[in-house]
Amino acid sequence: MKKFLIVLILVVGVVVLLPVVGNSMVQKTLKENIDLFCANGIDIQNETTENSYLNTKNHYEFILRDAPKFVKFINQYSDAQLPPYVEAAIGGVTIGVDIEYSNFPIGSKIILDIYPITLPEELEQELKQESINFYNYIDKLLQAKGVLYHMNYYISKNIFDGFIKNIDEKYVFDNGNELVFKLLDATYYGEGPIIAPKGIHTNISEITLDVKADNQTIAFRAKDLKSASTFESQSTYASSASLESFSFLLKEQREKKLGLFLEEFKVNISSNVQANAGEFYTKMSFKEMEINSKDVQSIKVSEANYDISLDGVDKDSFEEFRVLTSHANATNSPDFEQKLQKVVTRIFSKGLSLSIPDLSIKEIRVDNEEPIDGFKFMARMTLSENPNLEQNLKSSPKEVLEHINLASTLKLSKGFFAFIKKNAPLVGLAGSFAKKENDKLVFEVKLNAGVLSINDKAMN
């Protein structure tokens, strides 16, 4: 009995002391991340803590004091570098963060609410000058946490999930102009560090932006947006995205409407440089696209596909190309074009292979005319290694062609060829080289040992 009481006292004592000792795992993670941000341009403007027996709640207000330093910090986690004007656009913004976690060490879940409290200083001043009423409206929206990013982060599993708070706002300006913005049912989940996740999946039910101003209407719609990305490194990744529908419309009172409408859009992009050579792949498709312009009432394109891959790319040259182009927007180097040309030439000199298994359109319709059958294009090109490529380009371009092997086939309907010929008359000259297959024109283009041929007819 005495042993039982001793054990019971110990158990009760541990349970009582657990929250007092605190959740060191969570506290350590929070401190590391806050210290990291504070060392890179962020200052803590306000901090409060609320403790209960079971939970701890922290409230922080961070202000971006040193935008250039913060942008430099963010750029190290991204392939695409932020351009310099971003620094001016985000300077002085204040971000609120509410954090809640369990005091028990066995729990490793952090609940975060992240939301802007004030606009960047430059934008804030512009809004005050243009419309104090609109500025007050935006300020009230932010103070009410109208723009909020919720996250559940599980430290021990290194995974996260969350949502973006629904936004459904309408504002009428003093002059009668109107603005409507919606962001509905946006959710996400992923894995890896918060700053640089290894994978992230996003779903957004609807994005809407309507602007009515000065007899002009701008309408943007995107429905059922899904995206997924995984990152092994900045050079090895896979991304995909899909849209049920997308539309953009610009309409003026006395002009034809300008617009783009897209249905069932899908795209997949991947890059892999883990093997001996780099491999890159892009595939895109959509069920239907309609374009309205001032020249034509509408052009409708049905069932389009784009499938292309590149392999055998020299890894070292590509890495140099990636770093150079990723900093293109962030630097104003006068010799950028020269460096870019040099590294591209080096990539080609090492050799590579390009494959296009499918580039096609099933049908096209102009205005209310009868639909026209489209085209299908396939190609395979191999560029063999050529250490003298840079010199050949300057002195003997014909020698460059000897390192290219190309086999391609283009099949297009007679109606589509007539449509192209009508809009670009010079294309009609190619008709004499065509091979007829039922209602289609076929062009088999080959380049071998420097000799170009179309349907086995050499081109001198």
C-alpha positions in Angstrom: 0.0 0.0 0.0 2.8 2.4 0.9 4.6 1.6 -2.5 1.3 2.3 -4.3 0.9 5.7 -2.6 4.5 6.6 -3.4 4.0 5.8 -7.1 0.7 7.7 -7.1 2.3 10.7 -5.6 5.1 10.6 -8.1 2.6 10.3 -11.0 0.5 13.2 -9.7 3.6 15.2 -9.1 4.8 14.7 -12.7 1.4 15.6 -14.1 1.3 18.8 -12.1 4.9 19.8 -12.9 4.7 19.0 -16.7 3.0 22.4 -17.6 5.3 24.2 -15.2 8.4 22.7 -16.9 6.9 23.7 -20.2 7.0 22.4 -23.7 10.7 22.8 -24.5 10.4 21.3 -28.0 7.9 24.0 -29.1 9.6 26.8 -27.2 13.0 26.0 -28.8 11.5 25.9 -32.3 9.7 29.2 -31.8 12.8 30.9 -30.4 15.0 29.6 -33.3 12.6 30.9 -35.9 12.0 34.3 -34.3 15.7 34.8 -33.7 16.3 34.0 -37.4 13.8 36.6 -38.6 15.0 39.2 -36.2 18.6 38.7 -37.5 17.4 39.4 -41.1 15.6 42.7 -41.1 12.6 42.0 -38.8 12.0 43.8 -35.4 9.5 42.8 -32.7 7.3 45.8 -32.2 5.0 44.3 -29.5 4.9 41.0 -27.6 2.5 39.6 -25.1 2.1 36.2 -23.4 -1.0 34.6 -21.8 -0.5 31.4 -19.8 -3.0 28.9 -18.5 -2.4 25.5 -16.9 -2.8 23.7 -20.2 -1.8 26.2 -23.0 0.4 29.1 -23.7 -0.6 31.9 -26.1 1.8 34.4 -27.5 1.0 37.5 -29.6 3.7 39.2 -31.7 3.8 42.2 -33.9 6.7 42.2 -36.3 7.7 45.2 -38.4 9.9 45.0 -41.5 12.6 47.6 -40.7 15.3 46.5 -43.2 13.6 45.4 -46.4 16.8 44.8 -48.5 18.2 42.6 -45.8 14.9 40.6 -45.5 14.6 40.2 -49.3 18.2 38.9 -49.4 17.4 36.4 -46.7 14.2 35.2 -48.5 16.1 34.9 -51.9 18.4 32.2 -50.6 15.4 29.8 -50.3 14.1 30.5 -53.8 15.3 29.9 -57.4 13.5 33.1 -58.6 15.0 36.2 -57.0 12.8 39.0 -56.0 13.4 42.2 -58.0 14.6 45.4 -56.3 11.3 47.2 -56.4 9.8 44.6 -54.0 12.1 46.1 -51.3 10.3 49.4 -51.6 6.9 47.8 -51.8 7.1 45.9 -48.5 9.2 48.2 -46.4 7.5 49.1 -43.1 4.7 46.5 -43.2 3.6 45.2 -39.8 2.6 41.6 -39.4 0.7 40.1 -36.5 1.3 36.5 -35.4 -0.8 34.7 -32.8 0.7 31.5 -31.5 -0.8 28.8 -29.3 0.6 25.5 -28.1 0.2 23.0 -25.3 2.3 23.2 -22.2 2.7 19.5 -22.1 6.0 18.3 -23.6 4.2 15.3 -25.3 2.5 17.8 -27.6 4.4 19.3 -30.6 1.6 21.1 -32.4 1.9 24.9 -32.9 -1.2 26.8 -34.0 -0.4 30.1 -35.8 -2.6 32.9 -37.2 -0.6 35.2 -39.4 -2.1 38.5 -40.6 -1.0 42.0 -41.8 -1.8 44.8 -39.4 -0.6 47.7 -41.5 0.2 48.3 -45.2 3.7 48.9 -46.4 4.6 52.6 -45.7 4.9 53.6 -49.3 1.5 52.1 -50.3 -0.1 53.5 -47.1 1.0 57.1 -48.1 -0.3 56.7 -51.6 -3.7 55.5 -50.5 -4.0 58.3 -48.0 -3.3 60.9 -50.8 -5.7 59.3 -53.3 -8.6 58.4 -51.1 -8.6 58.7 -47.3 -12.0 56.8 -47.2 -10.6 53.8 -49.1 -7.5 53.8 -46.8 -9.7 53.8 -43.7 -11.7 50.9 -45.2 -8.5 48.9 -45.8 -7.1 49.8 -42.4 -10.4 48.6 -40.7 -10.3 45.4 -42.7 -6.7 44.6 -41.6 -7.4 45.5 -37.9 -10.3 43.0 -38.0 -7.9 40.3 -39.3 -9.7 40.3 -42.6 -6.7 38.9 -44.3 -5.5 35.9 -42.3 -3.3 32.8 -42.8 -4.0 30.0 -40.4 -1.5 27.2 -39.9 -1.2 24.0 -37.8 2.5 23.0 -37.6 3.4 19.6 -36.2 7.1 19.8 -35.2 7.8 16.2 -34.5 6.4 15.1 -37.9 7.6 18.2 -39.8 4.3 18.6 -41.5 1.7 21.4 -41.7 -1.8 22.3 -42.9 -4.1 25.2 -42.7 -6.3 27.6 -44.6 -6.6 31.3 -45.7 -9.6 33.0 -44.2 -12.4 33.7 -46.7 -12.4 37.2 -48.2 -15.6 38.5 -49.7 -15.4 42.2 -49.9 -17.1 45.0 -51.9 -16.3 48.7 -51.9 -17.9 51.6 -53.7 -15.7 54.6 -54.1 -16.9 58.2 -53.7 -17.1 58.6 -57.5 -19.3 55.5 -57.9 -16.5 53.2 -59.1 -16.8 49.7 -57.6 -14.4 47.0 -56.5 -15.3 43.4 -55.6 -12.7 40.8 -54.4 -13.3 37.2 -53.3 -11.0 34.4 -52.2 -13.0 31.4 -51.1 -12.2 28.0 -49.5 -8.4 28.2 -49.8 -6.7 25.3 -48.0 -3.2 23.8 -48.1 -0.9 21.2 -46.6 2.7 20.3 -46.9 5.9 19.0 -45.3 9.3 20.4 -44.4 10.4 23.7 -42.7 7.9 26.6 -42.8 10.4 28.9 -44.5 11.4 26.4 -47.2 8.9 23.5 -47.5 9.9 20.3 -49.3 6.3 19.9 -50.6 3.1 21.9 -50.6 -0.4 21.3 -52.0 -3.0 24.1 -52.4 -6.7 24.1 -53.2 -8.7 27.3 -53.9 -12.4 27.2 -54.7 -12.7 30.6 -56.2 -10.8 33.9 -56.9 -12.8 36.8 -58.2 -11.8 40.4 -59.0 -14.3 42.9 -60.5 -13.5 46.5 -61.1 -16.0 49.0 -62.6 -14.5 52.3 -63.3 -15.0 55.1 -65.8 -17.3 53.2 -68.2 -14.8 50.3 -68.2 -15.3 46.8 -66.7 -12.5 44.5 -65.7 -13.5 41.0 -64.5 -11.2 38.1 -63.4 -12.4 34.7 -62.4 -10.6 31.5 -61.4 -12.4 28.4 -60.2 -11.2 25.2 -58.6 -7.5 26.0 -58.6 -5.3 23.1 -57.5 -1.5 23.0 -57.3 1.1 20.6 -55.9 4.9 21.0 -55.7 7.7 18.9 -54.3 11.3 20.2 -54.0 14.4 18.1 -53.6 16.5 21.2 -54.3 16.3 24.4 -56.3 17.2 22.3 -59.4 15.2 19.1 -58.8 11.5 19.6 -58.4 8.1 18.6 -59.7 5.1 20.9 -59.9 1.5 20.6 -61.2 -1.5 22.9 -61.4 -5.0 22.7 -62.7 -8.0 25.0 -63.2 -11.6 24.1 -63.8 -12.1 27.5 -65.5 -10.4 30.8 -65.9 -11.6 34.0 -67.4 -10.4 37.6 -67.9 -12.6 40.2 -69.5 -12.0 43.9 -70.3 -14.9 45.8 -71.7 -15.3 49.4 -72.6 -18.6 51.1 -73.3 -18.1 51.8 -77.0 -15.5 49.1 -77.8 -15.6 45.4 -78.4 -14.8 43.3 -75.3 -11.3 41.9 -74.9 -11.2 38.6 -73.1 -9.7 35.2 -72.4 -11.7 32.2 -71.3 -10.1 28.8 -70.4 -11.6 25.5 -69.4 -10.0 22.4 -67.8 -6.5 23.7 -67.9 -3.6 21.4 -66.6 0.1 21.8 -66.5 3.0 19.7 -65.2 6.6 20.8 -64.9 9.6 18.9 -63.6 13.3 19.2 -63.4 15.8 16.6 -62.3 19.6 17.0 -62.1 20.3 14.1 -59.7 21.4 11.8 -62.5 24.5 12.2 -64.7 22.7 14.8 -66.8 19.8 17.2 -66.4 16.3 16.2 -67.4 13.4 18.7 -67.9 9.7 18.1 -68.7 6.7 20.2 -69.4 3.2 19.1 -70.3 0.2 21.4 -70.7 -3.4 20.9 -71.9 -6.8 22.5 -71.9 -10.2 21.5 -73.1 -11.2 24.8 -74.6 -9.9 28.4 -74.9 -11.7 31.4 -76.3 -10.0 34.7 -77.1 -11.9 37.9 -77.9 -10.1 40.9 -79.4 -10.8 44.1 -81.3 -9.9 42.4 -84.6 -12.1 39.3 -84.3 -15.2 38.6 -82.3 -13.8 35.3 -81.0 -11.3 32.5 -81.6 -12.1 29.2 -80.0 -9.5 26.5 -79.7 -10.5 23.0 -78.5 -8.4 20.2 -76.9 -4.9 21.6 -77.1 -1.8 19.7 -75.9 1.8 20.7 -75.4 4.3 18.0 -74.4 8.0 18.6 -74.5 11.1 17.2 -72.7 14.8 18.0 -72.7 17.5 15.6 -71.5 21.2 15.1 -71.6 21.8 18.6 -70.4 25.2 19.3 -68.8 24.6 19.7 -65.1 27.4 22.2 -64.3 26.5 24.5 -67.2 22.9 24.3 -66.4 23.5 25.2 -62.7 25.5 28.3 -63.9 22.6 29.2 -66.2 20.1 28.7 -63.3 22.0 30.9 -60.9 22.5 33.6 -63.6 18.9 33.8 -64.7 17.5 33.6 -61.2 19.3 36.8 -60.3 18.3 38.5 -63.6 15.4 40.5 -61.9 17.5 41.4 -58.9 20.5 42.8 -60.6 21.2 45.3 -63.3 24.5 43.9 -64.6 25.6 45.6 -67.9 27.3 42.4 -69.1 24.3 40.1 -68.3 23.4 39.4 -71.9 27.0 38.5 -72.7 27.2 36.1 -69.8 23.9 34.5 -70.7 24.9 34.0 -74.3 28.2 32.4 -73.2 26.6 29.9 -70.7 23.8 29.0 -73.2 26.5 28.3 -75.9 28.3 26.1 -73.3 25.2 24.1 -72.6 24.6 23.5 -76.4 28.3 22.6 -76.9 27.9 19.7 -74.4 25.1 18.2 -76.4 21.4 17.5 -75.5 18.2 15.9 -76.8 14.8 17.6 -77.4 11.6 15.6 -77.7 8.1 16.8 -78.6 5.8 13.8 -78.6 2.7 15.9 -78.9 2.0 19.5 -79.9 -1.6 19.7 -81.2 -4.9 21.4 -81.5 -8.0 19.3 -82.3 -10.3 22.1 -83.6 -10.4 25.9 -84.1 -13.4 28.1 -84.7 -13.2 31.8 -85.8 -16.3 33.9 -84.9 -19.4 32.0 -85.8 -17.9 30.2 -88.8 -17.7 26.4 -89.2 -15.1 24.7 -87.0 -11.7 23.8 -88.7 -9.7 20.7 -87.8 -6.4 21.6 -86.3 -2.9 20.1 -86.4 -0.5 17.7 -84.8 3.3 18.1 -84.5 5.9 15.6 -83.3 9.7 16.0 -83.3 12.9 14.6 -82.0 16.2 16.6 -82.2 19.6 15.6 -81.0 22.5 18.0 -80.7 25.8 16.2 -80.5 28.8 17.4 -78.5 30.7 20.2 -80.2 33.6 21.7 -78.3 34.1 24.3 -81.1 30.5 25.5 -81.1 31.3 29.1 -80.0 33.9 29.5 -82.8 31.6 27.8 -85.4 28.8 30.2 -84.7 31.2 33.1 -85.6 33.1 31.6 -88.5 31.3 28.6 -90.0 27.6 28.3 -89.1 27.2 25.4 -91.6 29.4 23.2 -89.4 26.9 23.8 -86.6 24.2 22.1 -88.6 26.3 19.0 -89.0 25.9 18.4 -85.3 22.1 18.5 -85.4 19.9 15.5 -86.1 16.2 16.3 -86.5 13.2 14.2 -87.4 9.8 15.9 -87.3 6.3 15.4 -88.7 3.6 18.1 -89.0 0.1 17.0 -90.0 -2.5 19.7 -90.5 -5.9 19.9 -92.1 -6.4 21.6 -95.4 -8.8 24.0 -93.7 -6.2 25.0 -91.1 -3.6 25.5 -93.8 -6.0 27.8 -95.6 -6.7 29.7 -92.4 -2.9 30.3 -91.9 -2.4 31.2 -95.5 -5.1 33.8 -95.3 -3.5 35.5 -92.3 0.1 35.0 -93.4 0.2 34.7 -97.2 3.9 33.8 -97.4 3.1 30.5 -95.6 1.3 29.5 -98.8 4.7 28.9 -100.5 5.1 25.8 -98.3 2.1 24.2 -99.8 4.2 22.9 -102.8 6.2 20.7 -100.4 3.2 19.1 -98.8 2.3 15.5 -99.0 -1.5 14.8 -99.1 -3.0 12.2 -96.9 -6.8 12.2 -97.2 -7.9 15.7 -95.9 -4.5 16.5 -94.4 -1.3 18.0 -95.5 1.9 16.3 -94.2 5.3 17.8 -93.8 8.1 15.5 -92.7 11.1 17.7 -92.0 14.5 16.1 -91.4 18.0 17.5 -90.8 20.9 15.0 -91.0 24.6 15.6 -91.6 23.8 19.2 -92.4 21.2 18.4 -95.1 17.7 19.6 -94.7 14.8 17.8 -96.4 11.0 18.1 -96.5 9.1 14.9 -97.4 12.5 13.4 -98.6 13.1 16.4 -100.9 16.5 18.0 -100.2 16.5 21.7 -99.7 19.6 23.3 -101.3 
